[in-house]
């Protein structure tokens, strides 16, 4: 194909790599649109993801200023050329989109489009989006739009084939991003379910004990006031423990403020609360850690939470220490406790019981590694390392 220097193999490779770097759906859409517009020398590019109601769940543009985009108004509906691409799953290459019989006009602030190239983005038989370009630029005129009186520069068959390759990879990137976001939603749901179950068990036990103790105190008030006083003191202690359990669970259920506070501050805040809520001493120290990719920070936080849960709920530890240190361009998290420990050789049973499998999956998914050292009666050390960005 002969599209000039930007459309060689290196340019295609750069566009595909750019799409694979992002995991958030919105970021993937923006990268696809920007890559397509640059690669094929178009003045405008857009990508629409259809909803189930004749409109678009998401619509991303490139080449239009934010002010102009706001002035255009609501997102387009599925009609005209866009509907044809979505419903008939075929490409559209037009010398002048305004002369097509399906053209239905556009809002007053909408830019004037002439030559047009559009392709559906497909995942198997399902059309998951429509990618289109408009107004092929003229390289010899300093990338200015082609004059209308010249009939437009026009997109070529080579352009269509190149956009087809991009659309295929866009489908993969978009599908992967959707799966990633879905997996995050499921992970959050699983964690909330676990915490809810844990909260129910812990608080229910304490409330049951509190109820029995209060009943005993009521029976003793008249015949043995001193014992009744002791029972009431126990009621107060149980109520305080139940409040601590609730407070700790609420902190864990609250979404971590990674975006606003960063990993170090988020860990420090959560560990301070856990230290107050449990009899064990829980400490945190962070040294020289710089901002990491979002996926790695989230994985480090979740592994730290799981390891702390194990240490505080199952190991009987008196001391739990969490450190986060810089290592090269990345970071290493270490959670150490002086609890009961376990036999690492019995990894099948212990791995499931202590969540080691999920922790290893998190570490691997973030491009990192997880190591576990433990000896019965001598505590446990869980270490996770990530390479950074």
NUPAPA-64985 format. One record per atom (N, C-alpha, C): residue in one letter; x, y, z. Coordinates in pm, whole numbers, padded with zeros to 5 digits, always signed. Example, Ala and Ser with C-alpha at 12.3 -4.5 7.8 and 13.67 -1.06 7.14 Angstrom:
BEGIN
A+01319-00569+00780 A+01230-00450+00780 A+01320-00330+00780 S+01285-00225+00708 S+01367-00106+00714 S+01290+00003+00787 
This chain:
BEGIN
X+00084-00119+00000 X+00000+00000+00000 X+00087+00124+00000 X+00041+00229-00063 X+00122+00350-00074 X+00045+00468-00019 X+00064+00493+00112 X-00009+00601+00177 X+00085+00708+00229 X+00210+00708+00186 X+00304+00806+00240 X+00375+00749+00361 X+00465+00825+00419 X+00551+00775+00524 X+00478+00728+00650 X+00364+00789+00684 X+00297+00752+00808 X+00218+00623+00796 X+00197+00576+00674 X+00114+00458+00656 X+00195+00335+00624 X+00326+00339+00647 X+00408+00223+00630 X+00387+00124+00742 X+00466+00015+00741 X+00452-00090+00842 X+00475-00035+00982 X+00571+00057+00996 X+00600+00113+01129 X+00480+00189+01184 X+00413+00264+01097 X+00297+00342+01142 X+00182+00250+01183 X+00158+00145+01105 X+00054+00049+01140 X+00087-00018+01273 X+00213-00058+01288 X+00256-00122+01412 X+00236-00029+01531 X+00271+00099+01514 X+00255+00195+01623 X+00109+00210+01662 X+00021+00214+01562 X-00122+00227+01590 X-00175+00106+01666 X-00134-00015+01625 X-00182-00135+01691 X-00129-00146+01833 X-00001-00109+01851 X+00057-00111+01986 X-00013-00011+02076 X-00046+00106+02022 X-00115+00208+02102 X-00249+00156+02150 X-00320+00084+02065 X-00450+00030+02105 X-00436-00075+02215 X-00327-00154+02210 X-00311-00262+02307 X-00265-00214+02443 X-00219-00088+02452 X-00167-00038+02579 X-00277-00003+02679 X-00397+00023+02629 X-00504+00073+02716 X-00601-00038+02753 X-00652-00029+02875 X-00748-00128+02923 X-00886-00069+02944 X-00893+00061+02969 X-01023+00124+02987 X-01089+00144+02851 X-01218+00112+02840 X-01288+00116+02711 X-01279+00255+02648 X-01302+00360+02726 X-01300+00496+02671 X-01163+00529+02613 X-01056+00488+02681 X-00920+00513+02632 X-00894+00437+02503 X-00944+00314+02496 X-00927+00234+02375 X-00997+00301+02257 X-01119+00348+02278 X-01193+00413+02170 X-01120+00537+02120 X-01071+00619+02210 X-00998+00740+02171 X-00873+00705+02091 X-00802+00602+02133 X-00679+00563+02064 X-00709+00510+01924 X-00816+00431+01911 X-00854+00379+01780 X-00883+00494+01684 X-00963+00590+01730 X-01004+00701+01644 X-00883+00787+01604 X-00799+00821+01700 X-00682+00904+01670 X-00587+00832+01575 X-00567+00701+01596 X-00477+00623+01510 X-00530+00616+01367 X-00660+00593+01353 X-00720+00584+01219 X-00708+00717+01145 X-00739+00826+01213 X-00734+00958+01149 X-00592+00992+01102 X-00493+00965+01188 X-00355+00997+01151 X-00304+00905+01041 X-00337+00777+01052 X-00284+00679+00959 X-00335+00701+00816 X-00460+00747+00803 X-00519+00762+00671 X-00533+00907+00626 X-00467+01000+00698 X-00467+01141+00658 X-00607+01196+00638 X-00689+01185+00741 X-00826+01237+00735 X-00839+01359+00826 X-00928+01449+00787 X-00952+01567+00871 X-01033+01530+00994 X-01127+01436+00979 X-01214+01397+01089 X-01220+01245+01099 X-01238+01198+01223 X-01259+01055+01247 X-01355+01041+01365 X-01431+00932+01364 X-01525+00908+01474 X-01549+00759+01487 X-01591+00720+01607 X-01625+00581+01634 X-01747+00579+01725 X-01849+00507+01682 X-01970+00496+01761 X-01993+00354+01807 X-02029+00338+01935 X-02066+00208+01991 X-02217+00210+02013 X-02291+00128+01942 X-02438+00137+01948 X-02495+00086+02080 X-02610+00143+02118 X-02684+00089+02231 X-02798+00004+02177 X-02891-00034+02262 X-03002-00119+02219 X-03129-00039+02193 X-03115+00093+02181 X-03234+00177+02168 X-03227+00272+02049 X-03148+00237+01948 X-03141+00318+01828 X-03046+00436+01839 X-02968+00443+01944 X-02870+00552+01960 X-02731+00495+01979 X-02645+00572+02046 X-02509+00528+02070 X-02477+00536+02218 X-02424+00424+02271 X-02382+00423+02411 X-02259+00510+02429 X-02171+00510+02329 X-02052+00594+02331 X-02023+00642+02189 X-01972+00763+02178 X-01941+00820+02047 X-01818+00909+02065 X-01708+00870+02003 X-01580+00940+02021 X-01538+01001+01889 X-01493+01127+01891 X-01452+01196+01769 X-01308+01245+01783 X-01244+01267+01671 X-01110+01325+01667 X-01105+01424+01550 X-01051+01543+01576 X-01047+01647+01474 X-01147+01758+01499 X-01230+01742+01602 X-01332+01841+01638 X-01296+01895+01776 X-01295+02028+01790 X-01262+02088+01919 X-01371+02060+02021 X-01337+02073+02149 X-01434+02049+02255 X-01551+02147+02247 X-01521+02273+02213 X-01627+02374+02201 X-01721+02339+02086 X-01664+02298+01973 X-01746+02263+01858 X-01831+02139+01887 X-01771+02043+01960 X-01844+01921+01993 X-01964+01952+02082 X-01945+02042+02178 X-02056+02081+02265 X-02165+02153+02187 X-02123+02233+02087 X-02221+02308+02009 X-02303+02218+01917 X-02246+02103+01879 X-02318+02012+01788 X-02444+01957+01853 X-02434+01930+01984 X-02554+01884+02055 X-02552+01737+02088 X-02668+01675+02101 X-02678+01535+02145 X-02607+01440+02048 X-02579+01319+02099 X-02517+01217+02015 X-02612+01180+01900 X-02554+01141+01786 X-02640+01106+01672 X-02720+00979+01699 X-02827+00963+01625 X-02905+00840+01629 X-02853+00747+01520 X-02899+00625+01521 X-02859+00528+01420 X-02948+00545+01297 X-02903+00629+01206 X-02979+00650+01083 X-02881+00675+00969 X-02933+00680+00848 X-02850+00710+00731 X-02734+00615+00713 X-02617+00673+00683 X-02498+00592+00655 X-02457+00511+00778 X-02465+00572+00896 X-02426+00502+01018 X-02511+00378+01039 X-02640+00390+01017 X-02728+00275+01032 X-02693+00165+00934 X-02658+00204+00811 X-02623+00104+00710 X-02500+00024+00753 X-02400+00094+00809 X-02279+00024+00854 X-02310-00070+00970 X-02397-00026+01060 X-02427-00106+01178 X-02518-00224+01149 X-02620-00200+01066 X-02722-00302+01045 X-02690-00394+00928 X-02620-00343+00829 X-02588-00426+00713 X-02445-00478+00717 X-02367-00427+00815 X-02229-00475+00839 X-02145-00473+00713 X-02147-00358+00644 X-02064-00347+00524 X-01994-00212+00524 X-01887-00204+00449 X-01812-00079+00440 X-01884+00019+00348 X-01855+00147+00369 X-01912+00253+00286 X-01799+00348+00247 X-01776+00364+00114 X-01675+00458+00065 X-01742+00549-00037 X-01756+00678-00002 X-01832+00772-00083 X-01748+00893-00120 X-01763+00939-00245 X-01693+01059-00289 X-01752+01183-00225 X-01885+01183-00202 X-01951+01297-00137 X-02070+01243-00060 X-02056+01238+00071 X-02159+01179+00155 X-02290+01257+00145 X-02281+01386+00114 X-02401+01470+00107 X-02491+01435-00011 X-02435+01368-00112 X-02512+01332-00230 X-02571+01191-00222 X-02538+01121-00117 X-02592+00987-00100 X-02742+00997-00065 X-02827+00914-00125 X-02972+00924-00097 X-03009+00898+00049 X-02919+00834+00122 X-02948+00807+00264 X-02909+00924+00354 X-02843+01023+00300 X-02797+01137+00381 X-02917+01216+00434 X-02917+01245+00564 X-03030+01313+00627 X-02989+01444+00693 X-02870+01495+00659 X-02828+01623+00714 X-02763+01609+00850 X-02718+01723+00904 X-02656+01725+01035 X-02681+01858+01103 X-02653+01869+01234 X-02679+01995+01306 X-02599+02112+01249 X-02644+02232+01281 X-02584+02354+01227 X-02436+02364+01257 X-02394+02327+01379 X-02254+02340+01419 X-02167+02225+01371 X-02227+02128+01306 X-02154+02010+01259 X-02058+02049+01147 X-01933+01997+01145 X-01842+02028+01033 X-01895+01971+00903 X-01857+02032+00794 X-01903+01989+00662 X-01818+01871+00616 X-01880+01758+00593 X-01810+01638+00548 X-01836+01616+00399 X-01732+01573+00331 X-01744+01548+00186 X-01714+01399+00161 X-01588+01367+00129 X-01555+01227+00106 X-01558+01151+00238 X-01600+01024+00228 X-01635+00949+00348 X-01590+00804+00333 X-01537+00749+00442 X-01500+00608+00446 X-01541+00552+00582 X-01623+00449+00582 X-01670+00391+00707 X-01668+00240+00704 X-01640+00181+00820 X-01637+00036+00833 X-01701-00006+00965 X-01772-00117+00965 X-01821-00170+01093 X-01706-00237+01169 X-01712-00234+01299 X-01618-00310+01384 X-01694-00431+01433 X-01642-00548+01403 X-01716-00670+01429 X-01641-00761+01525 X-01717-00823+01614 X-01666-00930+01700 X-01743-01055+01662 X-01685-01133+01572 X-01757-01246+01515 X-01870-01195+01427 X-01992-01237+01457 X-02108-01192+01379 X-02171-01066+01437 X-02123-01022+01552 X-02182-00906+01618 X-02110-00778+01577 X-02186-00676+01540 X-02128-00544+01512 X-02123-00467+01643 X-02002-00436+01688 X-01987-00370+01818 X-01953-00222+01804 X-01941-00174+01679 X-01912-00033+01660 X-01903+00002+01512 X-01893+00131+01485 X-01876+00180+01349 X-01764+00283+01350 X-01666+00264+01266 X-01550+00353+01258 X-01553+00422+01122 X-01546+00556+01122 X-01549+00624+00993 X-01460+00748+00991 X-01418+00780+00870 X-01331+00895+00844 X-01397+00984+00741 X-01360+01112+00743 X-01415+01205+00643 X-01310+01309+00606 X-01320+01357+00481 X-01235+01464+00429 X-01088+01426+00426 X-01055+01347+00325 X-00916+01308+00303 X-00831+01432+00281 X-00719+01440+00352 X-00631+01556+00341 X-00539+01543+00221 X-00491+01658+00174 X-00407+01661+00055 X-00264+01690+00098 X-00174+01589+00098 X-00038+01608+00148 X+00038+01722+00081 X+00023+01738-00050 X+00101+01840-00120 X+00056+01981-00084 X-00059+01994-00019 X-00106+02127+00021 X-00090+02149+00170 X+00008+02078+00228 X+00030+02095+00371 X-00081+02036+00455 X-00138+01923+00409 X-00246+01854+00480 X-00370+01942+00496 X-00398+02023+00396 X-00522+02102+00397 X-00633+02018+00336 X-00759+02044+00376 X-00870+01971+00314 X-00877+01998+00164 X-00920+01901+00091 X-00931+01918-00053 X-01047+02012-00087 X-01026+02102-00184 X-01135+02193-00224 X-01253+02115-00278 X-01373+02161-00241 X-01493+02091-00285 X-01508+02094-00437 X-01462+02204-00496 X-01482+02214-00640 X-01397+02113-00717 X-01296+02057-00649 X-01214+01957-00715 X-01269+01816-00694 X-01382+01813-00626 X-01445+01683-00605 X-01387+01604-00490 X-01297+01667-00408 X-01239+01597-00294 X-01128+01505-00338 X-01034+01480-00246 X-00923+01390-00278 X-00973+01247-00289 X-01066+01211-00197 X-01124+01078-00205 X-01040+00971-00138 X-01105+00883-00063 X-01037+00768-00006 X-01027+00659-00111 X-00920+00583-00107 X-00892+00482-00208 X-00925+00342-00158 X-00914+00246-00247 X-00932+00106-00209 X-00825+00065-00108 X-00703+00116-00127 X-00597+00087-00031 X-00631+00142+00108 X-00690+00263+00108 X-00733+00320+00237 X-00835+00228+00305 X-00928+00178+00226 X-01032+00092+00281 X-00973-00037+00338 X-00876-00094+00265 X-00812-00217+00314 X-00734-00191+00442 X-00665-00078+00448 X-00588-00044+00567 X-00680-00021+00687 X-00791+00049+00663 X-00886+00072+00771 X-00949-00059+00815 X-00965-00152+00722 X-01019-00283+00757 X-00927-00357+00853 X-00796-00348+00829 X-00700-00411+00920 X-00710-00347+01058 X-00717-00214+01058 X-00727-00141+01184 X-00856-00178+01258 X-00965-00193+01184 X-01093-00227+01246 X-01090-00366+01309 X-01022-00460+01245 X-01011-00594+01302 X-00939-00592+01435 X-00826-00518+01440 X-00752-00508+01566 X-00827-00422+01667 X-00902-00326+01618 X-00984-00245+01709 X-01088-00334+01778 X-01143-00429+01705 X-01242-00520+01764 X-01178-00601+01877 X-01055-00646+01855 X-00985-00723+01959 X-00958-00636+02081 X-00906-00514+02056 X-00874-00423+02167 X-00999-00385+02245 X-01107-00357+02173 X-01231-00316+02239 X-01291-00432+02318 X-01287-00552+02263 X-01338-00669+02333 X-01257-00696+02459 X-01124-00687+02447 X-01038-00709+02564 X-01065-00605+02672 X-01084-00480+02631 X-01112-00374+02728 X-01244-00400+02799 X-01344-00444+02724 X-01473-00475+02786 X-01460-00591+02884 X-01384-00693+02846 X-01363-00807+02936 X-01290-00764+03062 X-01192-00673+03046 X-01117-00624+03161 X-01210-00549+03257 X-01292-00460+03202 X-01383-00385+03288 X-01485-00478+03354 X-01530-00579+03279 X-01624-00675+03337 X-01558-00754+03450 X-01431-00793+03429 X-01362-00869+03532 X-01343-00785+03658 X-01318-00654+03639 X-01306-00565+03754 X-01438-00556+03830 X-01547-00547+03755 X-01678-00542+03819 X-01707-00669+03898 X-01672-00785+03838 X-01694-00912+03907 X-01605-00923+04030 X-01481-00876+04018 X-01389-00881+04132 X-01442-00797+04247 X-01488-00677+04214 X-01544-00590+04318 X-01666-00655+04382 X-01751-00716+04299 X-01870-00782+04353 X-01832-00899+04444 X-01730-00976+04401 X-01685-01088+04484 X-01629-01040+04617 X-01551-00931+04612 X-01492-00878+04734 X-01600-00824+04828 X-01700-00757+04771 X-01808-00707+04855 X-01888-00822+04916 X-01907-00929+04838 X-01979-01045+04891 X-01900-01109+05005 X-01769-01122+04985 X-01684-01180+05090 X-01690-01095+05217 X-01678-00963+05199 X-01679-00874+05315 X-01815-00875+05385 X-01922-00882+05305 X-02054-00886+05365 X-02072-01013+05448 X-02022-01126+05393 X-02031-01252+05467 X-01948-01246+05594 X-01829-01192+05582 X-01740-01177+05697 X-01801-01085+05803 X-01857-00975+05755 X-01921-00880+05847 X-02038-00946+05920 X-02117-01023+05845 X-02232-01090+05905 X-02187-01185+06015 X-02084-01266+05986 X-02037-01364+06084 X-01980-01296+06208 X-01889-01200+06186 X-01819-01138+06298 X-01913-01057+06386 X-01994-00972+06323 X-02082-00885+06401 X-02196-00965+06463 X-02247-01064+06391 X-02356-01145+06445 X-02312-01217+06572 X-02190-01270+06571 X-02140-01339+06690 X-02130-01244+06809 X-02077-01126+06782 X-02062-01029+06892 X-02197-00980+06942 X-02290-00957+06852 X-02422-00911+06893 X-02496-01019+06971 X-02476-01145+06930 X-02538-01256+07002 X-02482-01264+07145 X-02350-01251+07155 X-02287-01252+07288 X-02334-01133+07370 X-02345-01018+07304 X-02389-00897+07373 X-02531-00916+07428 X-02614-00978+07348 X-02754-01000+07391 X-02760-01091+07513 X-02685-01202+07508 X-02685-01296+07620 X-02629-01231+07746 X-02522-01153+07730 X-02461-01087+07845 X-02555-00984+07906 X-02626-00908+07820 X-02722-00809+07870 X-02836-00877+07946 X-02880-00994+07894 X-02986-01067+07963 X-02938-01116+08100 X-02814-01163+08104 X-02759-01209+08232 X-02748-01094+08331 X-02706-00977+08282 X-02694-00860+08369 X-02830-00821+08425 X-02932-00827+08343 X-03068-00791+08387 X-03116-00882+08499 X-03082-01012+08490 X-03125-01107+08593 X-03049-01088+08725 X-02928-01030+08714 X-02843-01016+08833 X-02858-00882+08903 X-02926-00788+08841 X-02933-00652+08896 X-02983-00651+09040 X-03089-00724+09068 X-03150-00720+09201 X-03076-00806+09303 X-03037-00928+09267 X-02981-01019+09367 X-02829-01013+09379 X-02757-00965+09275 X-02610-00957+09283 X-02561-00838+09201 X-02576-00716+09255 X-02540-00595+09180 X-02394-00591+09134 X-02304-00643+09213 X-02162-00637+09173 X-02136-00723+09049 X-02195-00844+09046 X-02180-00927+08926 X-02251-00864+08806 X-02365-00801+08833 X-02437-00732+08725 X-02351-00621+08665 X-02277-00551+08753 X-02188-00445+08703 X-02081-00503+08612 X-02027-00618+08651 X-01926-00683+08566 X-01982-00723+08431 X-02104-00775+08433 X-02168-00814+08307 X-02192-00693+08218 X-02231-00583+08277 X-02256-00462+08199 X-02126-00406+08138 X-02018-00422+08215 X-01887-00382+08159 X-01852-00468+08037 X-01889-00597+08046 X-01867-00685+07932 X-01954-00646+07813 X-02077-00603+07841 X-02166-00554+07735 X-02102-00437+07663 X-02046-00342+07741 X-01982-00226+07680 X-01864-00267+07593 X-01785-00365+07641 X-01669-00411+07563 X-01713-00478+07434 X-01817-00562+07441 X-01866-00629+07320 X-01924-00528+07221 X-01994-00427+07271 X-02049-00325+07182 X-01938-00250+07111 X-01829-00221+07185 X-01716-00151+07124 X-01651-00237+07016 X-01639-00368+07040 X-01579-00458+06941 X-01667-00465+06815 X-01801-00472+06836 X-01891-00476+06722 X-01880-00349+06639 X-01867-00235+06707 X-01851-00108+06637 X-01722-00106+06557 X-01614-00162+06616 X-01486-00169+06545 X-01497-00255+06420 X-01567-00369+06434 X-01585-00456+06317 X-01659-00383+06206 X-01765-00313+06242 X-01842-00239+06143 X-01756-00132+06077 X-01679-00061+06158 X-01596+00047+06105 X-01493-00007+06006 X-01428-00116+06042 X-01328-00175+05954 X-01389-00223+05824 X-01508-00286+05832 X-01574-00336+05712 X-01616-00223+05621 X-01666-00113+05679 X-01706+00002+05598 X-01587+00058+05522 X-01472+00063+05589 X-01351+00114+05523 X-01314+00025+05404 X-01324-00106+05423 X-01289-00197+05315 X-01389-00191+05201 X-01517-00169+05233 X-01618-00161+05128 X-01610-00033+05049 X-01561+00074+05109 X-01553+00202+05041 X-01451+00191+04927 X-01481+00239+04805 X-01386+00233+04695 X-01256+00303+04732 X-01146+00238+04704 X-01016+00295+04736 X-00991+00420+04653 X-00935+00521+04719 X-00916+00650+04651 X-00782+00654+04580 X-00757+00554+04497 X-00628+00548+04429 X-00609+00666+04335 X-00712+00701+04260 X-00699+00809+04163 X-00669+00942+04230 X-00734+00967+04345 X-00716+01096+04411 X-00594+01098+04503 X-00572+00990+04580 X-00471+00992+04686 X-00343+00917+04652 X-00349+00826+04556 X-00232+00745+04525 X-00225+00623+04615 X-00139+00529+04578 X-00131+00400+04646 X-00078+00413+04788 X+00028+00490+04807 X+00090+00501+04939 X-00008+00559+05041 X-00072+00670+05005 X-00166+00733+05098 X-00287+00644+05125 X-00335+00574+05022 X-00450+00485+05040 X-00417+00371+05134 X-00300+00309+05114 X-00258+00201+05203 X-00241+00251+05346 X-00176+00367+05360 X-00152+00420+05495 X-00285+00443+05569 X-00382+00502+05498 X-00511+00530+05562 X-00581+00402+05604 X-00585+00303+05515 X-00655+00179+05548 X-00586+00105+05661 X-00453+00107+05662 X-00380+00034+05766 X-00395+00104+05902 X-00401+00236+05903 X-00425+00307+06029 X-00559+00267+06090 X-00661+00253+06005 X-00793+00214+06054 X-00791+00069+06106 X-00724-00020+06032 X-00715-00159+06076 X-00639-00170+06208 X-00537-00086+06224 X-00462-00086+06350 X-00552-00049+06468 X-00642+00046+06447 X-00734+00087+06554 X-00843-00017+06578 X-00881-00090+06471 X-00995-00181+06481 X-00959-00319+06533 X-00830-00354+06538 X-00790-00488+06579 X-00692-00482+06696 X-00686-00591+06772 X-00593-00598+06884 X-00448-00606+06836 X-00426-00667+06722 X-00290-00676+06668 X-00238-00538+06630 X-00107-00520+06643 X-00041-00397+06599 X-00017-00406+06449 X-00068-00308+06372 X-00054-00307+06226 X+00021-00180+06186 X+00132-00194+06116 X+00214-00079+06078 X+00232-00072+05927 X+00266+00047+05880 X+00293+00067+05737 X+00411+00162+05719 X+00496+00131+05620 X+00606+00220+05583 X+00621+00216+05432 X+00629+00334+05370 X+00648+00345+05226 X+00771+00429+05196 X+00854+00381+05103 X+00981+00449+05077 X+01003+00467+04927 X+01000+00591+04881 X+01043+00627+04746 X+00963+00571+04632 X+00840+00529+04657 X+00760+00470+04549 X+00697+00581+04466 X+00719+00576+04336 X+00658+00672+04244 X+00527+00617+04192 X+00453+00701+04121 X+00326+00658+04063 X+00349+00542+03967 X+00263+00442+03975 X+00271+00323+03891 X+00149+00317+03800 X+00152+00235+03696 X+00032+00216+03614 X-00087+00177+03701 X-00205+00226+03663 X-00325+00205+03744 X-00351+00058+03774 X-00330-00030+03675 X-00357-00172+03696 X-00264-00231+03802 X-00138-00183+03806 X-00043-00234+03904 X-00076-00181+04044 X-00113-00054+04054 X-00149+00001+04185 X-00271-00070+04242 X-00370-00096+04159 X-00489-00165+04206 X-00455-00306+04251 X-00369-00377+04175 X-00331-00513+04212 X-00255-00514+04344 X-00163-00420+04362 X-00088-00412+04488 X-00181-00387+04607 X-00277-00297+04588 X-00371-00267+04695 X-00454-00390+04731 X-00507-00460+04632 X-00591-00576+04657 X-00513-00690+04722 X-00389-00710+04680 X-00306-00814+04742 X-00276-00778+04887 X-00246-00650+04911 X-00223-00605+05048 X-00346-00629+05135 X-00465-00598+05082 X-00588-00618+05158 X-00612-00766+05188 X-00585-00852+05090 X-00606-00996+05110 X-00508-01050+05213 X-00382-01009+05202 X-00280-01055+05297 X-00310-01005+05439 X-00356-00881+05451 X-00394-00828+05582 X-00513-00903+05639 X-00608-00934+05554 X-00726-01011+05597 X-00682-01145+05654 X-00591-01215+05584 X-00544-01344+05633 X-00473-01330+05768 X-00385-01229+05776 X-00306-01213+05898 X-00394-01179+06018 X-00492-01090+05998 X-00574-01042+06109 X-00687-01137+06145 X-00736-01214+06050 X-00852-01300+06076 X-00814-01445+06106 X-00705-01491+06048 X-00676-01634+06054 X-00547-01670+06126 X-00449-01583+06129 X-00316-01624+06178 X-00298-01605+06328 X-00383-01523+06391 X-00363-01493+06532 X-00241-01408+06558 X-00202-01329+06462 X-00080-01248+06475 X-00097-01137+06578 X+00013-01106+06646 X+00018-00989+06735 X+00075-00868+06664 X+00151-00891+06558 X+00217-00783+06484 X+00208-00812+06335 X+00163-00712+06259 X+00158-00722+06113 X+00224-00596+06057 X+00325-00613+05973 X+00399-00500+05917 X+00385-00502+05765 X+00350-00387+05710 X+00336-00372+05565 X+00437-00268+05518 X+00515-00303+05418 X+00610-00207+05359 X+00591-00202+05209 X+00613-00086+05152 X+00606-00067+05007 X+00730+00012+04968 X+00820-00051+04896 X+00949+00010+04863 X+00968+00015+04712 X+01044+00114+04671 X+01081+00125+04530 X+01186+00020+04497 X+01171-00041+04381 X+01271-00136+04332 X+01286-00115+04183 X+01396-00054+04142 X+01413-00017+04001 X+01307+00083+03962 X+01239+00057+03851 X+01130+00144+03808 X+00996+00103+03863 X+00994-00005+03943 X+00870-00056+03996 X+00865-00048+04147 X+00800-00148+04208 X+00782-00146+04352 X+00768-00288+04404 X+00797-00303+04535 X+00779-00432+04600 X+00698-00411+04728 X+00592-00489+04741 X+00506-00486+04859 X+00539-00607+04945 X+00550-00584+05077 X+00580-00695+05168 X+00485-00687+05288 X+00414-00796+05315 X+00325-00806+05430 X+00379-00918+05519 X+00423-00882+05640 X+00486-00977+05732 X+00404-00986+05860 X+00379-01110+05906 X+00308-01127+06034 X+00380-01231+06119 X+00355-01223+06251 X+00417-01319+06344 X+00314-01421+06391 X+00221-01453+06303 X+00113-01544+06338 X+00149-01690+06331 X+00046-01773+06317 X+00063-01918+06325 X+00135-01978+06205 X+00135-01908+06092 X+00201-01960+05973 X+00131-02084+05920 X+00190-02146+05815 X+00132-02268+05759 X+00239-02337+05676 X+00210-02458+05639 X+00304-02539+05561 X+00286-02506+05414 X+00382-02438+05353 X+00370-02399+05213 X+00367-02518+05119 X+00410-02633+05168 X+00406-02753+05083 X+00262-02799+05062 X+00176-02766+05156 X+00034-02800+05142 X-00037-02688+05067 X+00019-02652+04951 X-00025-02533+04880 X-00166-02546+04825 X-00209-02668+04795 X-00343-02685+04737 X-00450-02641+04835 X-00441-02692+04958 X-00542-02655+05059 X-00523-02512+05106 X-00400-02478+05145 X-00374-02344+05199 X-00397-02237+05094 X-00362-02267+04969 X-00378-02168+04863 X-00521-02127+04844 X-00612-02225+04852 X-00754-02192+04838 X-00805-02120+04961 X-00766-02170+05078 X-00818-02115+05202 X-00774-01971+05224 X-00651-01940+05190 X-00595-01808+05218 X-00597-01714+05098 X-00660-01755+04990 X-00669-01666+04874 X-00539-01650+04799 X-00445-01744+04816 X-00315-01729+04749 X-00328-01740+04597 X-00423-01821+04553 X-00442-01835+04408 X-00485-01702+04347 X-00583-01635+04410 X-00630-01506+04357 X-00520-01401+04366 X-00440-01406+04473 X-00330-01309+04485 X-00227-01330+04374 X-00197-01455+04347 X-00101-01483+04238 X-00159-01439+04103 X-00288-01460+04085 X-00352-01418+03960 X-00345-01265+03946 X-00368-01195+04056 X-00361-01048+04051 X-00220-01003+04015 X-00122-01063+04080 X+00018-01026+04054 X+00054-01053+03909 X+00018-01170+03860 X+00049-01206+03722 X-00023-01115+03623 X-00149-01082+03652 X-00225-00995+03564 X-00169-00856+03554 X-00095-00813+03657 X-00032-00680+03656 X+00113-00686+03610 X+00155-00801+03558 X+00292-00815+03509 X+00393-00835+03621 X+00346-00875+03739 X+00435-00889+03853 X+00448-01032+03899 X+00512-01051+04016 X+00533-01183+04074 X+00492-01181+04221 X+00456-01298+04273 X+00418-01311+04413 X+00494-01428+04474 X+00555-01405+04590 X+00622-01512+04662 X+00565-01519+04803 X+00558-01642+04856 X+00502-01666+04989 X+00602-01749+05068 X+00640-01699+05186 X+00726-01772+05278 X+00652-01788+05410 X+00640-01912+05456 X+00569-01936+05581 X+00616-02067+05643 X+00622-02067+05776 X+00658-02186+05852 X+00560-02196+05968 X+00503-02315+05992 X+00410-02328+06104 X+00471-02277+06235 X+00398-02187+06300 X+00443-02132+06426 X+00540-02016+06414 X+00578-01979+06291 X+00679-01873+06275 X+00636-01762+06180 X+00507-01752+06154 X+00457-01639+06076 X+00468-01657+05926 X+00431-01551+05855 X+00421-01555+05709 X+00473-01425+05650 X+00538-01435+05535 X+00580-01317+05459 X+00526-01332+05318 X+00446-01236+05275 X+00394-01234+05138 X+00454-01114+05067 X+00518-01140+04954 X+00587-01033+04881 X+00539-01030+04736 X+00505-00911+04689 X+00463-00892+04551 X+00549-00784+04487 X+00601-00812+04370 X+00683-00714+04299 X+00622-00685+04162 X+00619-00558+04123 X+00573-00517+03990 X+00683-00435+03924 X+00691-00441+03789 X+00801-00374+03720 X+00785-00225+03699 X+00663-00171+03718 X+00641-00029+03688 X+00603-00010+03542 X+00592+00117+03501 X+00548+00147+03364 X+00664+00170+03271 
